[in-house]
C-alpha cells in the first residue's frame, strides 16, 4: 500500500515554532526531515529520553525516528565457568 495523498509529509507547525520560540525538541518521529532543518541542532524524543543530532544534507528526506533509537540491544549474560577440582596427589 502506498501513502495517502492527503497526508502531509511533515508537520509545518513545527518549523514555525522553531523560528519563533527556538524550540528544538521533536516529538513526532514519523515526520520527514525537510531542507528547512538543515544545520539545526534538534533533540528527538524516543519515548524515554531525547537524542541530540545536527541535521545534515544526507538526512534530508528521511524520518526523524531513524536517528533516535527506541529499542535496546539485548545483552545476554555470560556463562560462568565452574572451577574444576584438581586431583590430589
N, CA and C atoms as an extended XYZ file, in Angstrom:
267
Properties=species:S:1:pos:R:3:atomname:S:1:resname:S:1:resid:I:1 pbc="F F F"
N         0.830       -1.187        0.000 N   UNK     1
C         0.000        0.000        0.000 CA  UNK     1
C         0.871        1.246        0.000 C   UNK     1
N         0.460        2.237       -0.735 N   UNK     2
C         1.206        3.484       -0.765 CA  UNK     2
C         0.598        4.487        0.224 C   UNK     2
N         1.329        5.537        0.466 N   UNK     3
C         0.890        6.562        1.407 CA  UNK     3
C        -0.266        7.354        0.805 C   UNK     3
N        -1.234        7.731        1.652 N   UNK     4
C        -2.381        8.501        1.190 CA  UNK     4
C        -1.936        9.884        0.721 C   UNK     4
N        -2.524       10.372       -0.334 N   UNK     5
C        -2.127       11.654       -0.914 CA  UNK     5
C        -2.455       12.814        0.010 C   UNK     5
N        -3.550       12.714        0.767 N   UNK     6
C        -3.986       13.838        1.588 CA  UNK     6
C        -3.118       14.040        2.829 C   UNK     6
N        -2.279       13.081        3.190 N   UNK     7
C        -1.433       13.225        4.384 CA  UNK     7
C        -0.234       14.121        4.078 C   UNK     7
N         0.093       15.047        4.980 N   UNK     8
C         1.261       15.902        4.744 CA  UNK     8
C         2.559       15.137        4.961 C   UNK     8
N         3.640       15.631        4.358 N   UNK     9
C         4.938       14.974        4.507 CA  UNK     9
C         5.567       15.258        5.857 C   UNK     9
N         5.343       16.443        6.387 N   UNK    10
C         5.911       16.807        7.674 CA  UNK    10
C         5.021       17.847        8.326 C   UNK    10
N         5.245       18.071        9.606 N   UNK    11
C         4.441       18.999       10.384 CA  UNK    11
C         4.944       20.423       10.151 C   UNK    11
N         4.152       21.266        9.490 N   UNK    12
C         4.596       22.637        9.198 CA  UNK    12
C         4.583       23.512       10.435 C   UNK    12
N         3.745       23.197       11.416 N   UNK    13
C         3.710       23.989       12.651 CA  UNK    13
C         5.029       23.883       13.406 C   UNK    13
N         5.686       22.766       13.282 N   UNK    14
C         6.957       22.549       13.971 CA  UNK    14
C         8.023       23.514       13.465 C   UNK    14
N         8.069       23.746       12.164 N   UNK    15
C         9.055       24.660       11.595 CA  UNK    15
C         8.792       26.090       12.071 C   UNK    15
N         7.516       26.497       12.144 N   UNK    16
C         7.182       27.829       12.632 CA  UNK    16
C         7.590       27.990       14.087 C   UNK    16
N         7.390       26.954       14.901 N   UNK    17
C         7.779       27.019       16.306 CA  UNK    17
C         9.290       27.132       16.460 C   UNK    17
N        10.047       26.482       15.586 N   UNK    18
C        11.498       26.573       15.661 CA  UNK    18
C        11.961       28.012       15.438 C   UNK    18
N        11.353       28.683       14.476 N   UNK    19
C        11.768       30.043       14.172 CA  UNK    19
C        11.330       31.034       15.250 C   UNK    19
N        10.140       30.843       15.815 N   UNK    20
C         9.608       31.795       16.785 CA  UNK    20
C        10.180       31.596       18.182 C   UNK    20
N        10.119       30.392       18.690 N   UNK    21
C        10.432       30.140       20.089 CA  UNK    21
C        11.789       29.487       20.321 C   UNK    21
N        12.544       29.195       19.284 N   UNK    22
C        13.816       28.468       19.384 CA  UNK    22
C        13.642       27.134       20.101 C   UNK    22
N        12.541       26.456       19.837 N   UNK    23
C        12.287       25.139       20.407 CA  UNK    23
C        12.865       24.106       19.445 C   UNK    23
N        13.732       23.292       19.941 N   UNK    24
C        14.392       22.306       19.087 CA  UNK    24
C        14.051       20.883       19.495 C   UNK    24
N        12.977       20.688       20.276 N   UNK    25
C        12.579       19.349       20.686 CA  UNK    25
C        11.554       18.819       19.709 C   UNK    25
N        11.771       17.592       19.228 N   UNK    26
C        10.890       16.989       18.240 CA  UNK    26
C        10.308       15.714       18.840 C   UNK    26
N         8.988       15.672       18.923 N   UNK    27
C         8.292       14.508       19.454 CA  UNK    27
C         7.776       13.601       18.346 C   UNK    27
N         7.516       14.141       17.165 N   UNK    28
C         6.946       13.374       16.063 CA  UNK    28
C         8.061       12.690       15.279 C   UNK    28
N         8.285       11.422       15.568 N   UNK    29
C         9.344       10.663       14.908 CA  UNK    29
C         8.981       10.327       13.468 C   UNK    29
N         7.703       10.377       13.125 N   UNK    30
C         7.258        9.996       11.785 CA  UNK    30
C         7.394       11.115       10.768 C   UNK    30
N         7.673       12.341       11.208 N   UNK    31
C         7.784       13.471       10.292 CA  UNK    31
C         9.041       13.356        9.438 C   UNK    31
N         8.933       13.815        8.214 N   UNK    32
C        10.049       13.787        7.273 CA  UNK    32
C        10.932       15.011        7.489 C   UNK    32
N        12.241       14.833        7.406 N   UNK    33
C        13.178       15.947        7.556 CA  UNK    33
C        13.204       16.724        6.253 C   UNK    33
N        12.901       18.014        6.327 N   UNK    34
C        12.868       18.861        5.135 CA  UNK    34
C        14.087       19.782        5.122 C   UNK    34
N        14.372       20.441        4.010 N   UNK    35
C        15.554       21.296        3.905 CA  UNK    35
C        15.564       22.487        4.881 C   UNK    35
N        14.405       22.851        5.443 N   UNK    36
C        14.362       23.956        6.413 CA  UNK    36
C        15.130       23.633        7.693 C   UNK    36
N        15.335       22.337        7.970 N   UNK    37
C        16.017       21.909        9.180 CA  UNK    37
C        17.536       21.838        9.020 C   UNK    37
N        18.055       22.118        7.854 N   UNK    38
C        19.477       21.936        7.566 CA  UNK    38
C        20.347       22.740        8.532 C   UNK    38
N        21.346       22.088        9.120 N   UNK    39
C        22.313       22.655       10.075 CA  UNK    39
C        21.662       23.160       11.357 C   UNK    39
N        20.546       22.587       11.745 N   UNK    40
C        19.885       22.928       13.007 CA  UNK    40
C        20.104       21.785       13.978 C   UNK    40
N        20.409       22.114       15.220 N   UNK    41
C        20.562       21.095       16.254 CA  UNK    41
C        19.179       20.806       16.831 C   UNK    41
N        18.757       19.555       16.789 N   UNK    42
C        17.443       19.163       17.286 CA  UNK    42
C        17.590       18.050       18.313 C   UNK    42
N        16.590       17.950       19.176 N   UNK    43
C        16.509       16.861       20.137 CA  UNK    43
C        15.297       16.033       19.763 C   UNK    43
N        15.522       14.749       19.462 N   UNK    44
C        14.452       13.857       19.013 CA  UNK    44
C        14.086       12.934       20.169 C   UNK    44
N        12.793       12.890       20.497 N   UNK    45
C        12.296       12.097       21.618 CA  UNK    45
C        12.030       10.670       21.177 C   UNK    45
N        12.538        9.704       21.943 N   UNK    46
C        12.328        8.308       21.562 CA  UNK    46
C        11.331        7.595       22.472 C   UNK    46
N        10.678        8.324       23.360 N   UNK    47
C         9.722        7.730       24.282 CA  UNK    47
C        10.253        7.668       25.687 C   UNK    47
N        11.570        7.761       25.848 N   UNK    48
C        12.190        7.733       27.170 CA  UNK    48
C        13.041        8.984       27.390 C   UNK    48
N        13.892        9.282       26.417 N   UNK    49
C        14.766       10.453       26.535 CA  UNK    49
C        14.988       11.080       25.175 C   UNK    49
N        15.675       12.214       25.157 N   UNK    50
C        15.943       12.941       23.920 CA  UNK    50
C        17.341       12.617       23.408 C   UNK    50
N        17.476       12.502       22.070 N   UNK    51
C        18.769       12.314       21.423 CA  UNK    51
C        19.092       13.571       20.634 C   UNK    51
N        20.250       14.152       20.883 N   UNK    52
C        20.664       15.364       20.176 CA  UNK    52
C        21.349       15.006       18.867 C   UNK    52
N        20.918       15.655       17.790 N   UNK    53
C        21.555       15.465       16.492 CA  UNK    53
C        21.572       16.783       15.737 C   UNK    53
N        22.511       16.917       14.826 N   UNK    54
C        22.566       18.065       13.933 CA  UNK    54
C        22.151       17.566       12.554 C   UNK    54
N        21.185       18.234       11.949 N   UNK    55
C        20.654       17.811       10.659 CA  UNK    55
C        21.637       18.156        9.548 C   UNK    55
N        22.016       17.152        8.759 N   UNK    56
C        22.937       17.342        7.636 CA  UNK    56
C        22.191       17.082        6.323 C   UNK    56
N        22.865       17.319        5.209 N   UNK    57
C        22.238       17.118        3.899 CA  UNK    57
C        21.865       15.662        3.655 C   UNK    57
N        22.632       14.751        4.186 N   UNK    58
C        22.359       13.331        3.970 CA  UNK    58
C        21.074       12.885        4.672 C   UNK    58
N        20.634       13.616        5.681 N   UNK    59
C        19.439       13.246        6.439 CA  UNK    59
C        18.144       13.728        5.795 C   UNK    59
N        18.217       14.666        4.872 N   UNK    60
C        17.018       15.248        4.280 CA  UNK    60
C        16.262       14.182        3.498 C   UNK    60
N        14.951       14.096        3.723 N   UNK    61
C        14.110       13.099        3.071 CA  UNK    61
C        13.873       11.876        3.930 C   UNK    61
N        14.652       11.689        4.982 N   UNK    62
C        14.460       10.575        5.907 CA  UNK    62
C        13.533       11.011        7.033 C   UNK    62
N        13.196       10.090        7.921 N   UNK    63
C        12.339       10.381        9.067 CA  UNK    63
C        13.193       10.708       10.286 C   UNK    63
N        12.626       11.510       11.203 N   UNK    64
C        13.345       11.855       12.431 CA  UNK    64
C        13.611       10.615       13.281 C   UNK    64
N        12.684        9.676       13.275 N   UNK    65
C        12.808        8.483       14.104 CA  UNK    65
C        13.990        7.597       13.767 C   UNK    65
N        14.545        7.744       12.571 N   UNK    66
C        15.697        6.930       12.181 CA  UNK    66
C        16.952        7.297       12.963 C   UNK    66
N        16.971        8.475       13.529 N   UNK    67
C        18.177        8.978       14.190 CA  UNK    67
C        18.054        9.000       15.702 C   UNK    67
N        17.003        8.387       16.240 N   UNK    68
C        16.843        8.249       17.684 CA  UNK    68
C        16.383        6.823       17.968 C   UNK    68
N        17.298        5.928       18.300 N   UNK    69
C        16.917        4.531       18.514 CA  UNK    69
C        15.956        4.396       19.693 C   UNK    69
N        14.931        3.571       19.520 N   UNK    70
C        13.923        3.416       20.567 CA  UNK    70
C        13.939        2.015       21.184 C   UNK    70
N        14.814        1.179       20.717 N   UNK    71
C        14.884       -0.182       21.250 CA  UNK    71
C        16.276       -0.454       21.798 C   UNK    71
N        16.312       -1.267       22.825 N   UNK    72
C        17.592       -1.617       23.432 CA  UNK    72
C        18.151       -2.867       22.762 C   UNK    72
N        19.453       -2.942       22.689 N   UNK    73
C        20.109       -4.132       22.164 CA  UNK    73
C        20.150       -5.162       23.297 C   UNK    73
N        19.659       -6.376       23.070 N   UNK    74
C        19.647       -7.363       24.153 CA  UNK    74
C        21.064       -7.813       24.499 C   UNK    74
N        21.377       -7.776       25.765 N   UNK    75
C        22.674       -8.238       26.249 CA  UNK    75
C        22.446       -9.505       27.063 C   UNK    75
N        23.026      -10.594       26.621 N   UNK    76
C        22.861      -11.868       27.294 CA  UNK    76
C        23.984      -12.049       28.302 C   UNK    76
N        23.636      -12.697       29.400 N   UNK    77
C        24.632      -12.940       30.438 CA  UNK    77
C        25.625      -13.996       29.959 C   UNK    77
N        26.869      -13.807       30.347 N   UNK    78
C        27.890      -14.797       30.012 CA  UNK    78
C        27.829      -15.944       31.010 C   UNK    78
N        28.112      -17.139       30.526 N   UNK    79
C        28.104      -18.304       31.404 CA  UNK    79
C        29.359      -18.299       32.261 C   UNK    79
N        29.174      -18.640       33.529 N   UNK    80
C        30.313      -18.731       34.429 CA  UNK    80
C        30.946      -20.113       34.290 C   UNK    80
N        32.250      -20.135       34.264 N   UNK    81
C        32.980      -21.396       34.178 CA  UNK    81
C        33.229      -21.881       35.603 C   UNK    81
N        32.753      -23.089       35.894 N   UNK    82
C        32.930      -23.643       37.232 CA  UNK    82
C        34.372      -24.117       37.376 C   UNK    82
N        34.900      -23.887       38.549 N   UNK    83
C        36.268      -24.342       38.829 CA  UNK    83
C        36.273      -25.863       38.952 C   UNK    83
N        37.109      -26.482       38.149 N   UNK    84
C        37.237      -27.938       38.218 CA  UNK    84
C        38.174      -28.288       39.367 C   UNK    84
N        37.807      -29.338       40.073 N   UNK    85
C        38.643      -29.776       41.195 CA  UNK    85
C        39.874      -30.502       40.645 C   UNK    85
N        41.004      -30.126       41.181 N   UNK    86
C        42.241      -30.796       40.778 CA  UNK    86
C        42.384      -32.087       41.577 C   UNK    86
N        42.841      -33.144       40.921 N   UNK    87
C        43.035      -34.407       41.666 CA  UNK    87
C        44.196      -34.281       42.668 C   UNK    87
N        44.006      -34.849       43.846 N   UNK    88
C        45.041      -34.794       44.869 CA  UNK    88
C        46.122      -35.825       44.587 C   UNK    88
N        47.370      -35.456       44.882 N   UNK    89
C        48.482      -36.382       44.668 CA  UNK    89
C        48.859      -37.091       45.919 C   UNK    89
